[in-house]
Amino acid sequence: MTEDRLTNLLAEAADLAPSAALRDRVAALRPRPRTPWFALSGVSATLAGLAFLALPREISAAELGRRADRAIRASGTYRIRSERFLNGAWRLHHQVLNTPDGQLCRWPDGRFQIRKPGALYTRFDRAGPIRSSRYVRIETGVERAMDENPSPENHRRLLQAAQRGRPARFVLSLGRLLQEHGRRLREVAIVGPSTDRTRTRYLIDETTSLPVRMEQDVRIGDAWRPNWRKSFTFGEPPIGNETFAALLRSAPIVDVDAERARWTRRLAPVRRTLRPPHGEPLAVRDLRTLPNGDVVMLYSGPQRALASLEGAQGEAFALRRSIPGTGIYPDRRHPVRLLHFVPLRGDAVASGPLRLRLFWNGRPNGTFRIEAPRQAAATPPWALALDAAFDETSRDEARVTALADRWLDARGGRLEGRFGQDPDADLRTTEVDRLAPPPGAVRPDPAAANEAAALMRRLIARLAAQGEEEDPEWTARLLAKLERRAKG
Amino acid sequence: MNSPALALDADPPPESLSGPADLPRLLDEVHRFVAAFVRPAADAEDATAETFRAALGKLRFPIPRHEARAWLLTVARRRIADHRRKRRHERLDENLAQGGDPDLGPAVRAVLAQLPEDQAAALVLKYALGLSAEETAAVLGKSLAATNSLLQRARSGFAEKGAFLDPEVNP
């Protein structure tokens, strides 16, 4: 086949001329606008700046983890006296810092823990004896890291903690008197009702009044079999503050001492105690109007109790989570919350009362009326109000903390008026409805609970007295009485 | 000092495209290349338009015409390859391949479809569009020697599979 013939044939295959529509289509194509170089440069510079700002924190946090790891390797445990920690790695809330061999944790109550494969070391950063613990699973013979609740430093507080709030649940009994490494150890057992399959035994050094070991037994048939054991050590040498100094000066630092003092100051006054029909009372710590007309209320209450601030001409923003900065406040069972009420009409002075709705376990638990004249708002602070909505992210936690700082430190006027429920109080509260208890709710018998608590207090007082001998008969009577009560 | 004779002997300056508005000047060549492989005509037009759309975002103007053409034909070749992959499952029309149709275009395209992709592209670029061997090599991304070798194999393959199209063999 000649090249001429080939040219003719292939020209036949490619003989299709573009249509007019295609010509128009191609002619109508326009190049997309290119991203200007300065925009790309700006984005790059912003990212680089953010990385530059975050680097000191990350580098310092990593170095902190390495130092703590070295320290715990050297001493077997550690003790912290410094109250200045790296923001991010050591925020006010508990944080976990990964180290090469484990995790370093700080908890709001002052505990510092290092978790390693097979062990959990705990340090308390507070006055008094410092305790560290190791956890051993007896069943498998392997040490394992395990979460741990804060424990008191001596057995008196320990026993108080065991009975706090649950008088009919646990019973204390004295056990054997042991000799171990020249120390006299007193065994104290905490047992539940007869249906409970476990019991906990503390071995307490009679000389120092400190727990040496804690063991848990499991009931198999009629016998108790040891399940796990924690051993405690006290008074080990502390690690210097230099270990916890930031490697880089530009790393953000949170002064926990100052934060704690600030929140302690804020939370010190209890302006009014609200007693809803069910559950524990709420303590109103602060209640004021801001210059822009917003109403802000700071209160503390049990975990299951929530409140919202509502009005006829406003928008309620119930900040239903604890304020992050209050994590250092010692009363962890009553988190601090902040309510925010935004008047809808900024040019009108709302004359109607505000309602404070309370909830218990998510159910309505009464409504209080706050008679309080409110100031006129010059400008409805919509942006601020929208900012108040938040969710679970740490970024929003920081935002709520900032809002709390702004609100609580603002020169707002105290709400005037009174709570009508108590004529002697500064503020007047009127209970407008009292709802029936939710179905299935069990009303605790206050008399029985008080009696049981009194018995436990007597027992604790006797145990706490040095040199007191065990009274088996008295303990048995108490055990029988409380078990009968627990069975109903 | 330049003499007039020397000035006449010099190559003329290469034609260049000053902006996106000049791109449609290459529409005929690109569309013919695409249409040699892609049918129906609507698909060929879509592939051609997509080729030009891609060029608008990538080419930097001004650009010599032959460079823009090579770039467009390279992109078009990728579109053709995509089209061939999609149509691979379709069987060739046996009657068409027998040369029974008096219209040669479909028969030639059927023969091209039986050739390897780069061989078919080289044949169309060289013989249908009239590109030089160097320009064909630029579009195919091959060296000149490799392109010449490829063209040689392509001619043989086309002659073998398209023997029925040659009046000397099939008078």
Interface residues (C-beta under 8 A of the other chain):
Chain A: M1 E3 R5 L6 T7 L9 L10 A11 E12 A13 A14 D15 L16 A17 P18 S19 A21 L22 R23 R25 V26 A27 L29 R30 P31 R32
Chain B: P20 A21 L23 P24 L27 D28 H31 R32 F33 A35 A36 A41 A44 E45 T48 A49 F52 R53 L56 G57 L104 G105 V108 R109 L112 L123 V124 Y127 A128 L129 R155 F158 A159 G162 A163 L165 D166 E168
